């Protein structure tokens, strides 16, 4: 992972609402820019999803543990793409319910990550909003994700696993909150 930079060769599209407008609605929003090298099939799949607009996730902490879901070989926040007519906060709550089986109350926008995905000369920028979420329930589902998702597991973690996607951003957001 490396710090991203403005590059005219990178495909950019502004989600609705624009990142600056979403951040302006909230206090103390962390902004992050990263570049991730992925292979061609993953790049195509990620680009197809990104064309739908915002990616959203929920940062839920309970008793010094953070909620993560495992997709393939990586742990990440429960999250996904907005549905038509949904606000980013509503999408983060829905995705948490779908992927982990718990309800959360969205507290605030914690971060906006501008993620550049690249495979050689091909690249695009994706925006992901991370919301602080308060779990209303904590018993996780035995069958995480929807039938068409590759979510293998949902679990509470006392520390971030080494194979956590965008681990540096989550560590900054969780500073001092985990056991």
N, CA, C and O of each residue as an XYZ file, in Angstrom:
716
protein
N       0.844     -1.163      0.000
C       0.000      0.000      0.000
C       0.893      1.229      0.000
O       1.862      1.290      0.757
N       0.586      2.186     -0.820
C       1.367      3.414     -0.860
C       0.433      4.600     -0.919
O      -0.742      4.450     -1.253
N       0.926      5.745     -0.609
C       0.114      6.945     -0.663
C      -0.214      7.269     -2.108
O       0.656      7.225     -2.978
N      -1.465      7.591     -2.357
C      -1.913      7.913     -3.705
C      -1.568      9.344     -4.050
O      -1.248     10.153     -3.180
N      -1.640      9.644     -5.344
C      -1.404     11.004     -5.790
C      -2.304     11.294     -6.971
O      -2.797     10.374     -7.625
N      -2.518     12.556     -7.244
C      -3.328     12.978     -8.379
C      -2.620     12.586     -9.658
O      -1.447     12.910     -9.841
N      -3.314     11.892    -10.547
C      -2.713     11.406    -11.780
C      -3.776     11.459    -12.863
O      -4.842     10.861    -12.711
N      -3.502     12.168    -13.957
C      -4.474     12.321    -15.027
C      -4.806     11.005    -15.723
O      -5.849     10.915    -16.371
N      -3.957      9.976    -15.616
C      -4.219      8.709    -16.287
C      -5.156      7.805    -15.492
O      -5.529      6.735    -15.975
N      -5.541      8.211    -14.288
C      -6.400      7.398    -13.441
C      -7.855      7.802    -13.670
O      -8.198      8.983    -13.616
N      -8.709      6.800    -13.926
C     -10.132      7.062    -14.129
C     -10.744      7.523    -12.811
O     -10.595      6.858    -11.786
N     -11.431      8.661    -12.839
C     -12.058      9.210    -11.648
C     -13.524      9.476    -11.930
O     -13.889      9.962    -13.001
N     -14.346      9.155    -10.969
C     -15.745      9.533    -11.048
C     -16.165      9.972     -9.662
O     -15.748      9.378     -8.667
N     -16.975     10.989     -9.586
C     -17.415     11.522     -8.299
C     -18.701     10.824     -7.895
O     -19.684     10.841     -8.636
N     -18.692     10.208     -6.719
C     -19.938      9.621     -6.228
C     -20.887     10.732     -5.791
O     -20.482     11.884     -5.636
N     -22.144     10.376     -5.597
C     -23.145     11.334     -5.153
C     -23.586     10.939     -3.755
O     -24.118      9.841     -3.593
N     -23.398     11.765     -2.739
C     -22.849     13.115     -2.794
C     -21.332     13.094     -2.997
O     -20.673     12.085     -2.746
N     -20.796     14.216     -3.451
C     -19.349     14.347     -3.621
C     -18.665     14.204     -2.261
O     -19.241     14.589     -1.243
N     -17.442     13.656     -2.226
C     -16.746     13.469     -0.948
C     -16.662     14.722     -0.077
O     -16.878     14.644      1.132
N     -16.354     15.864     -0.667
C     -16.255     17.090      0.130
C     -17.610     17.476      0.723
O     -17.675     17.960      1.853
N     -18.693     17.265     -0.035
C     -20.027     17.586      0.474
C     -20.409     16.651      1.620
O     -20.974     17.096      2.619
N     -20.106     15.362      1.483
C     -20.410     14.423      2.561
C     -19.602     14.767      3.816
O     -20.141     14.762      4.922
N     -18.323     15.062      3.645
C     -17.475     15.407      4.792
C     -17.959     16.687      5.474
O     -17.878     16.797      6.698
N     -18.458     17.649      4.707
C     -18.910     18.924      5.265
C     -20.122     18.756      6.186
O     -20.391     19.616      7.025
N     -20.850     17.651      6.028
C     -22.021     17.394      6.866
C     -21.646     16.855      8.243
O     -22.512     16.718      9.107
N     -20.369     16.547      8.456
C     -19.924     15.892      9.685
C     -18.683     16.597     10.239
O     -17.982     17.303      9.514
N     -18.423     16.395     11.537
C     -17.240     16.967     12.176
C     -16.100     15.960     12.189
O     -16.330     14.754     12.277
N     -14.874     16.456     12.103
C     -13.666     15.649     12.300
C     -13.612     14.382     11.453
O     -13.403     13.294     11.989
N     -13.793     14.503     10.163
C     -13.737     13.356      9.264
C     -12.294     13.153      8.813
O     -11.678     14.058      8.250
N     -11.768     11.977      9.061
C     -10.425     11.633      8.611
C     -10.464     11.391      7.108
O     -11.354     10.701      6.611
N      -9.503     11.956      6.384
C      -9.418     11.729      4.937
C      -8.178     10.892      4.674
O      -7.117     11.145      5.245
N      -8.312      9.900      3.814
C      -7.236      8.961      3.535
C      -7.141      8.744      2.027
O      -8.158      8.673      1.336
N      -5.912      8.638      1.526
C      -5.673      8.305      0.122
C      -4.659      7.180      0.069
O      -3.563      7.297      0.617
N      -5.025      6.083     -0.595
C      -4.132      4.937     -0.719
C      -4.221      4.352     -2.111
O      -5.214      4.528     -2.818
N      -3.162      3.650     -2.493
C      -3.136      2.930     -3.764
C      -2.937      1.456     -3.472
O      -2.084      1.076     -2.669
N      -3.739      0.625     -4.137
C      -3.679     -0.814     -3.970
C      -3.458     -1.468     -5.323
O      -4.214     -1.219     -6.262
N      -2.440     -2.295     -5.433
C      -2.159     -3.055     -6.653
C      -2.964     -4.348     -6.579
O      -2.818     -5.121     -5.632
N      -3.815     -4.583     -7.580
C      -4.592     -5.819     -7.639
C      -4.496     -6.397     -9.039
O      -4.108     -5.695     -9.973
N      -4.846     -7.678     -9.201
C      -4.721     -8.297    -10.523
C      -5.909     -7.927    -11.417
O      -6.917     -7.403    -10.943
N      -5.773     -8.207    -12.707
C      -6.741     -7.769    -13.714
C      -8.174     -8.208    -13.425
O      -9.072     -7.368    -13.495
N      -8.442     -9.485    -13.101
C      -9.837     -9.862    -12.821
C     -10.416     -9.113    -11.618
O     -11.578     -8.706    -11.644
N      -9.615     -8.928    -10.563
C     -10.078     -8.183     -9.391
C     -10.335     -6.726     -9.747
O     -11.293     -6.128     -9.257
N      -9.482     -6.145    -10.603
C      -9.648     -4.748    -11.011
C     -10.961     -4.574    -11.760
O     -11.695     -3.620    -11.503
N     -11.266     -5.475    -12.677
C     -12.525     -5.384    -13.432
C     -13.721     -5.504    -12.499
O     -14.674     -4.733    -12.616
N     -13.685     -6.450    -11.582
C     -14.785     -6.637    -10.644
C     -14.956     -5.412     -9.756
O     -16.079     -4.954     -9.541
N     -13.853     -4.877     -9.238
C     -13.907     -3.696     -8.373
C     -14.411     -2.480     -9.149
O     -15.190     -1.689     -8.620
N     -13.977     -2.328    -10.387
C     -14.420     -1.193    -11.206
C     -15.925     -1.291    -11.468
O     -16.629     -0.284    -11.398
N     -16.419     -2.485    -11.767
C     -17.852     -2.665    -12.010
C     -18.667     -2.255    -10.782
O     -19.690     -1.583    -10.912
N     -18.218     -2.657     -9.595
C     -18.921     -2.287     -8.360
C     -18.816     -0.784     -8.105
O     -19.789     -0.154     -7.689
N     -17.646     -0.214     -8.353
C     -17.410      1.209     -8.074
C     -18.265      2.119     -8.939
O     -18.568      3.244     -8.541
N     -18.654      1.654    -10.104
C     -19.488      2.477    -10.975
C     -20.853      2.744    -10.359
O     -21.574      3.631    -10.816
N     -21.218      1.986     -9.322
C     -22.495      2.185     -8.642
C     -22.426      3.323     -7.639
O     -23.453      3.673     -7.056
N     -21.260      3.916     -7.412
C     -21.150      5.056     -6.497
C     -20.343      4.741     -5.259
O     -19.295      4.099     -5.334
N     -20.830      5.191     -4.131
C     -20.134      5.059     -2.858
C     -20.030      3.618     -2.386
O     -20.956      2.822     -2.541
N     -18.875      3.304     -1.804
C     -18.734      2.140     -0.955
C     -18.856      2.641      0.468
O     -18.357      3.720      0.788
N     -19.514      1.874      1.331
C     -19.732      2.297      2.711
C     -19.462      1.138      3.656
O     -19.654     -0.025      3.299
N     -19.015      1.462      4.863
C     -18.769      0.443      5.863
C     -19.027      0.987      7.249
O     -19.088      2.198      7.464
N     -19.181      0.056      8.198
C     -19.453      0.431      9.577
C     -18.318     -0.036     10.474
O     -17.911     -1.197     10.434
N     -17.823      0.876     11.275
C     -16.792      0.587     12.265
C     -17.507      0.426     13.609
O     -17.779      1.401     14.310
N     -17.805     -0.839     13.947
C     -18.543     -1.139     15.176
C     -17.594     -1.744     16.195
O     -16.890     -2.711     15.903
N     -17.577     -1.170     17.393
C     -16.729     -1.652     18.484
C     -17.625     -1.961     19.676
O     -18.513     -1.182     20.022
N     -17.375     -3.126     20.304
C     -18.128     -3.531     21.488
C     -17.178     -4.224     22.458
O     -16.486     -5.172     22.084
N     -17.145     -3.757     23.690
C     -16.290     -4.350     24.732
C     -14.839     -4.516     24.264
O     -14.227     -5.558     24.493
N     -14.296     -3.491     23.613
C     -12.896     -3.514     23.199
C     -12.603     -4.407     22.006
O     -11.448     -4.753     21.757
N     -13.648     -4.784     21.262
C     -13.457     -5.623     20.076
C     -14.139     -4.974     18.875
O     -15.211     -4.384     19.010
N     -13.522     -5.081     17.713
C     -14.056     -4.515     16.485
C     -14.682     -5.620     15.647
O     -14.178     -6.742     15.602
N     -15.778     -5.292     14.991
C     -16.465     -6.231     14.116
C     -15.817     -6.220     12.738
O     -15.693     -5.169     12.109
N     -15.407     -7.391     12.277
C     -14.835     -7.548     10.937
C     -15.488     -8.739     10.254
O     -15.987     -9.650     10.915
N     -15.481     -8.726      8.927
C     -15.933     -9.868      8.141
C     -14.770    -10.341      7.282
O     -13.937     -9.546      6.846
N     -14.726    -11.661      7.045
C     -13.643    -12.222      6.229
C     -14.189    -12.537      4.843
O     -15.137    -13.304      4.676
N     -13.559    -11.921      3.866
C     -13.880    -12.119      2.453
C     -12.617    -12.649      1.802
O     -11.579    -11.988      1.823
N     -12.701    -13.848      1.218
C     -11.512    -14.531      0.692
C     -10.487    -14.621      1.826
O     -10.779    -15.201      2.871
N      -9.316    -14.066      1.638
C      -8.285    -14.196      2.681
C      -8.044    -12.886      3.433
O      -7.005    -12.726      4.073
N      -8.991    -11.948      3.362
C      -8.808    -10.666      4.038
C      -9.969    -10.354      4.974
O     -11.122    -10.688      4.700
N      -9.631     -9.703      6.086
C     -10.626     -9.181      7.007
C     -10.904     -7.736      6.632
O      -9.984     -7.004      6.268
N     -12.153     -7.320      6.717
C     -12.519     -5.943      6.423
C     -13.756     -5.561      7.216
O     -14.416     -6.411      7.814
N     -14.057     -4.279      7.212
C     -15.268     -3.823      7.868
C     -16.468     -4.349      7.101
O     -16.406     -4.496      5.880
N     -17.568     -4.636      7.803
C     -18.771     -4.967      7.048
C     -19.141     -3.760      6.202
O     -19.181     -2.634      6.699
N     -19.407     -3.991      4.945
C     -19.713     -2.873      4.064
C     -19.934     -3.322      2.641
O     -19.840     -4.506      2.319
N     -20.226     -2.366      1.803
C     -20.471     -2.656      0.389
C     -20.931     -1.406     -0.328
O     -20.588     -0.287      0.053
N     -21.705     -1.612     -1.362
C     -22.139     -0.518     -2.209
C     -23.525     -0.014     -1.809
O     -24.359     -0.776     -1.321
N     -23.752      1.278     -2.023
C     -25.065      1.855     -1.759
C     -26.105      1.273     -2.713
O     -25.808      0.949     -3.862
N     -27.307      1.152     -2.216
C     -28.459      0.784     -3.034
C     -29.117      2.081     -3.512
O     -28.947      3.117     -2.870
N     -29.864      2.050     -4.626
C     -30.542      3.269     -5.103
C     -31.446      3.872     -4.025
O     -32.212      3.160     -3.376
N     -31.346      5.191     -3.846
C     -32.174      5.920     -2.900
C     -31.691      5.892     -1.462
O     -32.315      6.502     -0.594
N     -30.603      5.203     -1.190
C     -30.071      5.077      0.161
C     -29.078      6.194      0.456
O     -28.350      6.626     -0.438
N     -29.041      6.665      1.698
C     -27.972      7.567      2.106
C     -26.759      6.707      2.451
O     -26.914      5.514      2.712
N     -25.558      7.281      2.458
C     -24.393      6.495      2.870
C     -24.546      5.876      4.266
O     -24.154      4.726      4.464
N     -25.094      6.597      5.221
C     -25.277      6.054      6.574
C     -26.252      4.879      6.557
O     -26.003      3.867      7.212
N     -27.344      4.995      5.830
C     -28.308      3.892      5.730
C     -27.654      2.666      5.099
O     -27.897      1.536      5.522
N     -26.831      2.896      4.094
C     -26.147      1.781      3.435
C     -25.192      1.061      4.370
O     -25.113     -0.167      4.343
N     -24.467      1.803      5.194
C     -23.530      1.185      6.138
C     -24.284      0.314      7.146
O     -23.833     -0.783      7.477
N     -25.419      0.794      7.630
C     -26.216      0.008      8.581
C     -26.781     -1.239      7.905
O     -26.746     -2.323      8.487
N     -27.299     -1.103      6.693
C     -27.852     -2.249      5.965
C     -26.786     -3.294      5.699
O     -27.020     -4.485      5.906
N     -25.614     -2.863      5.242
C     -24.528     -3.809      4.940
C     -24.099     -4.573      6.193
O     -23.798     -5.764      6.112
N     -24.066     -3.913      7.336
C     -23.695     -4.588      8.583
C     -24.724     -5.658      8.934
O     -24.365     -6.759      9.352
N     -25.977     -5.336      8.765
C     -27.051     -6.303      9.026
C     -26.937     -7.492      8.067
O     -27.058     -8.641      8.494
N     -26.705     -7.228      6.777
C     -26.604     -8.299      5.782
C     -25.385     -9.191      6.002
O     -25.476    -10.412      5.874
N     -24.246     -8.584      6.333
C     -22.996     -9.341      6.394
C     -22.702     -9.952      7.758
O     -22.023    -10.976      7.841
N     -23.204     -9.340      8.827
C     -22.879     -9.836     10.169
C     -24.113    -10.245     10.973
O     -23.994    -10.906     12.004
N     -25.294     -9.851     10.502
C     -26.519    -10.229     11.182
C     -26.849     -9.397     12.403
O     -27.681     -9.806     13.213
N     -26.219     -8.236     12.561
C     -26.534     -7.377     13.710
C     -27.012     -6.006     13.238
O     -26.689     -5.555     12.139
N     -27.779     -5.370     14.092
C     -28.228     -4.013     13.833
C     -27.270     -3.042     14.509
O     -26.800     -3.283     15.621
N     -26.990     -1.949     13.825
C     -26.155     -0.889     14.384
C     -26.870      0.443     14.235
O     -27.698      0.633     13.344
N     -26.526      1.357     15.129
C     -26.980      2.742     15.023
C     -25.784      3.552     14.558
O     -24.742      3.554     15.213
N     -25.924      4.231     13.447
C     -24.824      5.036     12.910
C     -24.679      6.287     13.765
O     -25.636      7.032     13.980
N     -23.465      6.497     14.242
C     -23.178      7.622     15.129
C     -22.643      8.827     14.348
O     -23.121      9.948     14.526
N     -21.645      8.593     13.479
C     -21.011      9.700     12.761
C     -20.175      9.160     11.603
O     -19.816      7.983     11.576
N     -19.876     10.027     10.661
C     -18.932      9.692      9.601
C     -17.526      9.795     10.188
O     -17.138     10.854     10.681
N     -16.769      8.715     10.138
C     -15.423      8.693     10.715
C     -14.350      9.009      9.690
O     -13.380      9.700     10.001
N     -14.511      8.504      8.455
C     -13.456      8.677      7.451
C     -14.015      8.551      6.049
O     -15.033      7.901      5.810
N     -13.316      9.194      5.136
C     -13.542      8.995      3.699
C     -12.201      8.578      3.116
O     -11.211      9.307      3.188
N     -12.201      7.388      2.539
C     -10.983      6.865      1.920
C     -11.102      6.981      0.409
O     -12.071      6.511     -0.187
N     -10.114      7.607     -0.201
C     -10.006      7.631     -1.659
C      -9.001      6.545     -2.007
O      -7.803      6.680     -1.758
N      -9.507      5.479     -2.581
C      -8.690      4.306     -2.851
C      -8.464      4.180     -4.351
O      -9.413      4.061     -5.125
N      -7.196      4.206     -4.752
C      -6.851      4.002     -6.151
C      -6.457      2.541     -6.322
O      -5.526      2.055     -5.680
N      -7.178      1.854     -7.195
C      -6.872      0.458     -7.511
C      -6.180      0.429     -8.857
O      -6.626      1.069     -9.810
N      -5.088     -0.316     -8.930
C      -4.281     -0.298    -10.140
C      -3.795     -1.695    -10.516
O      -3.552     -2.543     -9.658
N      -3.663     -1.906    -11.807
C      -3.072     -3.119    -12.379
C      -2.222     -2.643    -13.549
O      -2.718     -2.478    -14.664
N      -0.949     -2.424    -13.286
C      -0.074     -1.872    -14.325
C      -0.486     -0.454    -14.651
O      -0.524      0.404    -13.769
N      -0.798     -0.198    -15.921
C      -1.195      1.141    -16.368
C      -2.681      1.418    -16.181
O      -3.115      2.558    -16.341
N      -3.459      0.411    -15.850
C      -4.899      0.570    -15.684
C      -5.203      0.870    -14.218
O      -4.738      0.161    -13.325
N      -5.985      1.921    -13.972
C      -6.289      2.306    -12.599
C      -7.609      3.056    -12.543
O      -8.053      3.632    -13.536
N      -8.224      3.042    -11.380
C      -9.397      3.876    -11.138
C      -9.466      4.215     -9.654
O      -8.863      3.542     -8.817
N     -10.215      5.277     -9.345
C     -10.363      5.763     -7.980
C     -11.751      5.403     -7.471
O     -12.746      5.524     -8.186
N     -11.795      4.959     -6.221
C     -13.026      4.539     -5.564
C     -13.109      5.263     -4.225
O     -12.095      5.449     -3.553
N     -14.304      5.668     -3.839
C     -14.499      6.363     -2.568
C     -15.269      5.467     -1.603
O     -16.295      4.885     -1.954
N     -14.748      5.370     -0.376
C     -15.329      4.523      0.648
C     -15.526      5.343      1.917
O     -14.578      5.937      2.431
N     -16.758      5.376      2.421
C     -17.085      6.118      3.637
C     -17.184      5.146      4.807
O     -17.902      4.148      4.737
N     -16.458      5.444      5.884
C     -16.473      4.622      7.091
C     -17.265      5.379      8.158
O     -16.960      6.526      8.484
N     -18.284      4.714      8.690
C     -19.131      5.318      9.719
C     -18.881      4.661     11.066
O     -18.797      3.436     11.160
N     -18.761      5.485     12.119
C     -18.758      4.959     13.483
C     -20.153      4.417     13.740
O     -21.148      5.091     13.474
N     -20.223      3.191     14.261
C     -21.514      2.552     14.482
C     -21.560      1.952     15.876
O     -20.575      1.399     16.364
N     -22.705      2.070     16.498
C     -22.914      1.511     17.827
C     -23.771      0.257     17.671
O     -24.907      0.342     17.205
N     -23.237     -0.908     18.055
C     -24.016     -2.136     17.908
C     -25.236     -2.123     18.833
O     -25.123     -1.825     20.022
N     -26.397     -2.448     18.274
C     -27.606     -2.582     19.079
C     -27.773     -4.019     19.539
O     -28.453     -4.289     20.529
N     -27.146     -4.941     18.814
C     -27.075     -6.347     19.182
C     -25.643     -6.788     18.905
O     -24.929     -6.125     18.154
N     -25.212     -7.904     19.504
C     -23.825     -8.335     19.293
C     -23.690     -9.799     18.887
O     -22.589    -10.244     18.562
N     -24.782    -10.554     18.898
C     -24.725    -11.957     18.479
C     -24.689    -12.029     16.966
O     -25.640    -11.631     16.294
N     -23.584    -12.538     16.430
C     -23.371    -12.570     14.987
C     -24.067    -13.756     14.339
O     -24.288    -14.785     14.978
N     -24.406    -13.603     13.079
C     -25.049    -14.667     12.326
C     -24.083    -15.818     12.065
O     -22.872    -15.618     11.971
N     -24.632    -17.023     11.949
C     -23.840    -18.192     11.565
C     -23.707    -18.291     10.051
O     -22.919    -19.089      9.545
N     -24.487    -17.472      9.322
C     -24.507    -17.510      7.857
C     -24.295    -16.091      7.327
O     -25.246    -15.446      6.885
N     -23.037    -15.598      7.369
C     -22.791    -14.184      7.025
C     -22.937    -13.898      5.530
O     -22.692    -14.759      4.686
N     -23.340    -12.676      5.233
C     -23.448    -12.206      3.856
C     -24.682    -12.726      3.155
O     -25.385    -13.603      3.655
N     -24.927    -12.162      1.984
C     -26.015    -12.624      1.129
C     -25.539    -13.826      0.330
O     -24.343    -14.118      0.307
N     -26.442    -14.517     -0.316
C     -26.085    -15.746     -1.026
C     -25.062    -15.524     -2.137
O     -24.292    -16.432     -2.448
N     -25.039    -14.337     -2.739
C     -24.098    -14.080     -3.833
C     -22.787    -13.435     -3.361
O     -21.972    -13.018     -4.184
N     -22.584    -13.352     -2.039
C     -21.363    -12.760     -1.494
C     -20.437    -13.849     -0.968
O     -20.890    -14.907     -0.530
N     -19.151    -13.581     -1.015
C     -18.151    -14.546     -0.546
C     -17.697    -14.220      0.877
O     -16.509    -14.316      1.188
N     -18.631    -13.838      1.734
C     -18.294    -13.567      3.135
C     -18.230    -14.914      3.845
O     -19.237    -15.613      3.949
N     -17.046    -15.277      4.334
C     -16.855    -16.578      4.974
C     -17.161    -16.546      6.461
O     -17.538    -17.563      7.043
N     -16.998    -15.371      7.084
C     -17.102    -15.320      8.537
C     -17.278    -13.881      8.997
O     -16.758    -12.953      8.377
N     -18.006    -13.705     10.077
C     -18.087    -12.422     10.784
C     -17.614    -12.696     12.207
O     -17.997    -13.699     12.810
N     -16.775    -11.799     12.747
C     -16.215    -12.046     14.080
C     -15.832    -10.732     14.758
O     -15.531     -9.736     14.101
N     -15.852    -10.761     16.095
C     -15.360     -9.656     16.906
C     -13.881     -9.905     17.182
O     -13.502    -11.011     17.568
N     -13.038     -8.884     16.988
C     -11.587     -9.013     17.162
C     -11.078     -8.011     18.190
O     -11.451     -6.838     18.167
N     -10.216     -8.488     19.097
C      -9.580     -7.617     20.082
C      -8.403     -6.845     19.515
O      -7.909     -5.914     20.150
N      -7.945     -7.223     18.318
C      -6.892     -6.498     17.599
C      -7.126     -6.712     16.110
O      -7.855     -7.620     15.710
N      -6.512     -5.882     15.308
C      -6.671     -6.021     13.857
C      -5.764     -7.134     13.348
O      -4.553     -7.090     13.567
N      -6.333     -8.137     12.668
C      -5.488     -9.181     12.087
C      -4.514     -8.588     11.072
O      -4.785     -7.544     10.478
N      -3.388     -9.256     10.878
C      -2.382     -8.789      9.920
C      -2.955     -8.677      8.509
O      -2.544     -7.809      7.740
N      -3.897     -9.545      8.169
C      -4.470     -9.555      6.821
C      -5.772     -8.759      6.749
O      -6.742     -9.194      6.128
N      -5.782     -7.579      7.394
C      -6.928     -6.670      7.341
C      -6.725     -5.678      6.211
O      -5.688     -5.019      6.138
N      -7.722     -5.565      5.317
C      -7.664     -4.598      4.224
C      -7.662     -3.182      4.787
O      -8.437     -2.877      5.693
N      -6.807     -2.323      4.266
C      -6.661     -0.924      4.690
C      -6.429     -0.828      6.207
O      -6.992      0.025      6.893
N      -5.594     -1.722      6.686
C      -5.304     -1.872      8.114
C      -4.831     -0.564      8.758
O      -5.221     -0.254      9.883
N      -4.003      0.197      8.060
C      -3.487      1.451      8.613
C      -4.611      2.443      8.910
O      -4.598      3.099      9.952
N      -5.576      2.556      8.008
C      -6.701      3.464      8.222
C      -7.508      3.004      9.433
O      -7.834      3.815     10.300
N      -7.832      1.723      9.503
C      -8.639      1.222     10.618
C      -7.893      1.378     11.941
O      -8.505      1.690     12.962
N      -6.588      1.164     11.930
C      -5.794      1.342     13.153
C      -5.865      2.793     13.627
O      -5.983      3.049     14.826
N      -5.794      3.737     12.698
C      -5.894      5.159     13.071
C      -7.268      5.466     13.667
O      -7.375      6.204     14.646
N      -8.316      4.896     13.070
C      -9.675      5.156     13.562
C      -9.926      4.498     14.925
O     -10.695      5.010     15.739
N      -9.270      3.364     15.161
C      -9.492      2.611     16.392
C      -8.522      2.973     17.504
O      -8.552      2.354     18.568
N      -7.682      3.938     17.291
C      -6.622      4.293     18.239
C      -7.119      4.227     19.687
O      -7.916      5.055     20.127
N      -6.621      3.211     20.420
C      -6.924      3.082     21.837
C      -8.248      2.409     22.182
O      -8.556      2.258     23.364
N      -9.043      1.998     21.190
C     -10.356      1.426     21.489
C     -10.351     -0.086     21.689
O     -11.290     -0.627     22.273
N      -9.305     -0.787     21.213
C      -9.290     -2.238     21.303
C      -8.508     -2.696     22.516
O      -7.651     -1.980     23.034
N      -8.825     -3.927     22.967
C      -8.129     -4.518     24.131
C      -6.645     -4.613     23.898
O      -5.912     -5.082     24.768
